[in-house]
Amino acid sequence: MAQTSFKIKGKVFDNSAPIPFANVVVRTQDGKISTGTITKEDGDFEIEIKNGIYKVTISEIGFENWEKDISIEKDLDLGMIRLKENAAKLNEVVIKTKRNTIEQKTDRLIYNVGNNIAIAGGDALDALSTAPGVVVQNNSINILGKGTSRVMVNGRMVELSGEKLNNFLKSLSASDIKNIEIISNPSSKYDASGNGGIIDINLKKGARDTWRNTTTLSYDQNKYAFYTLRNNFFYNKNKFRFSAGGNITSGYSNAEEEMFLYFPNGLWQMRGVTKVKEDYLSGRLAFDYDISNKTTIGLQYLYDNYNPDLKSNIAFKIYNTKSFLDSLLVNNSFNNKQSESQSYNVHLLSKLDSLGRKLSVNIDLFTFDSKFDQDFITKAFSPEMTFLNINQSGRSISNQKIDNVSIKADMEHPSHFLNLSYGVKTSFINSKSDIQYFNSITGTPEFDPNQSNRFEYTENTQAIYVSGDKKFNKKFNIQLGLRLESTQTNGYSATLNQTTKNDYLKLFPTFFISYKKNDNYSFNFNYGKRIVRPNFGFLNPFRTYINSNSYSEGNPFLKPSYSDNFDFTYAYKMKLRTNVFFNRTTDGYGVIFTSNPETNTQIVSRENYYNDYSYGIGENYSSKITNWWESRSSLYLLGSKTNFITVIDATPRNSLQFYCTTNNTFSLSQTTKLQVDYMYSSTYKRGLYQVGYMSNLNIALSQNLFHKNMQVTLLINNIFNTANLNDYTSVVNGIRQVYSQYYNNRYLRVSLTYNFGNNKIKMKQRDFGDEEVKKRTGK
């Protein structure tokens, strides 16, 4: 008979609950293992095998084995397979096998954060900063060589950016994260927005038929100290799954800034010191219920409240052309910030038939509300610190409210020829912001309409997508996708009585191809087109004064930028991964720091001002060098070429960048681990800016106690205080500006984590197949 390949598939469950990670083994008539797999989180499995007679065995800890003799002459669907509980099962079983820290998939990289002890007691931002190829810097989260990334939580987009996004991520506990998916080229299923790809943070779910509670208390000491208390609870029984989490942080942190402005008539040197009172409160609730064997409904709620108080002292030293000090400007301010975000999700998942067709519907509501109250006074002094006058004094009260509603429906439609998926999404964003400025230079606050502003912005997007995935054999797979997005925006400045509208329709194609020669070699190539829409603050045309000699203004005429992203990845034995990429950005927009030499004024503006070509190659190596030493290292060489498309009195500058990281975990005993991490980024130039070097050395020590129910971790982060933004330099209008910032990222952290509950199955993370299958595959 001709050796033709067919598919065997089925779904494994216990009563009505699916069983994930169950072993599925196919043996020949003489008892030899032919192939095998494990069930997915929804209990589904699929195996490709040649025609013949076999025995299928499905096994799982705590259940009786299920066996069946089959004859394969065509595709076979085994349907719903129910495992019976073993009456003699153990009360507690600890599965020691764990997932690899890094897993390479066709369209994404999966980072399992549980293997990293350095983030114990930390938050989601700490976890992201340790993810391979991800850089967290200057209120921006970037995939190396790609640009700023969008962030999702449990597959749902967080409609925040910059400092607001960072503050939201600080409210999520690192210990609550299952894994982080780094999707440098998202498929057509995802929103096309963001040239830096998507980072999806997946939170943990409770293991089946268990309840568990994790409490973490941590103490951080930098210049000041702050405390964090986190608690996460999971309950999972039969058709019902529930989880809840809470986070409280209180204390102080320190931030320092420095800038040099080289005006024709002398140097201006700025130095600022800010003491920040850190107050966080956040919570999370999630609920899922199986209406039937095929349909699940669920709810999720996230809450975040951040109320920092900032006390700043900013001093400008003003020198003449002979480098003698002429005068000083000293700005003292007190800022009271309040921000609150709430995220609601209702979802439904229904399996329509035994062929694998699935319908999922998500309705999301996200609200963000912030208030900012700033009192400041700027005084002028002589070089001898003799008071001259009050340069500026005022109070600024600003408010912003963002509402986002989105409705999404996705359909998975597999067939014998093609795995098809398609869906629709519509979203509505409404942002309102206003600034009230009171001039108090006379001692009596007076409302100043020229420095007050009200701005409203709406953005509505409708999208439809289709994607087809074809697996030709065990080695070769192709995926094609198209996404069509229509966007309508309306920006209205009530103060300037100015309205700006946009309406555009764009098509975004994606293409993925993968080839797995064998268990040792695999190749992936992908392409995707993306759009980057300006954030709300960038579009606000109003001029906001930072101090008497510095102001910032938005641009309501900013257009979206577009990028074409090409990626090639080669993986060897899941240990060595080589990534080569090329990206083209058109109509790129960004912040331009310019200066007016006649008035010695610094101007922060936004423009579509460049086209950019970026490229790079990265080598990533993960290995268990000895029984007690695991290592993960990365080397990247990055480059770019930028062309200015508008009239800017500046010359684009580009150079190569070298970036490397190494993460090493040493098992000192069965209960003690030592982790040493190091990162280095060389000085590089790109477009308008030059960025100085950065490095970071961290050391963490972890000790497990009480049968691993308690963990004590000591972390020394940024030991040499070199992980800061240094020498951020630009030259515009012939004026050189050099900016550096030193945030409180050098600190000592002590954390204590305690787990308790019914841990019948404490960890259900396994590799391919059972132990016999692992031996045959060399894993």
Secondary structure, DSSP 8 states (H G I E B T S, - for coil): ----EEEEEEEEEETTEE-TT-EEEEE-TTS-EEEEEE--TTSEEEEEEESEEEEEEEE-TTB--EEEEEEESS-EEEEEEE--B-TT--S-B-------SEEE-SS-EEE-GGG-GGGTT-BHHHHHHTSTTEEEETTEEEETTTEE-EEEETTEE----HHHHHHHHTTSBGGGEEEEEEESS--TTS--B-TT-EEEEEE----TTEEEEEEEEEEEESSSEEEEEEEEEEEEETTEEEEEEEEEEEEEEEEEEEEEEEETTEEEEEEEEEEEEEEEEEEEEEEEEESSSSEEEEEEEEEEEE--EEEEEEEEEEE-TTS-EEEEEEEEEEEEEEEEEEEEEEEEEEE-STT--EEEEEEEEEEEEEEEEEEEEEEEE-TT--EEEEEEEEEEEEEEEEEEEEEEEEEEEE-SS-EEEEEEEEEEEEEEEEEEEEE-TTSS-EE-GGG-EEEEEEEEEEEEEEEEEEE-SSSEEEEEEEEEEEEEEEEEETTTTEEEEEEEEEEEEEEEEEEE-SSSEEEEEEEEEEEE---HHHH---EEEEETTEEEE--TT---EEEEEEEEEEEETTTEEEEEEEEEEEEEEEEEEEEETTTTEEEEEEEEEEEEEEEEEEEEEEEEEETTEEEEEEEEEEEEEEEE-S--SS--EE--EEEEEEEEEEESSSSEEEEEEEEEE--EEEETEEE--EEEEEEEEEEEETTTTEEEEEEEESTTS--SEEEEEEEETTEEEEEEEEES--EEEEEEEEEEEE-SBS-----SSSHHHHHHHT-
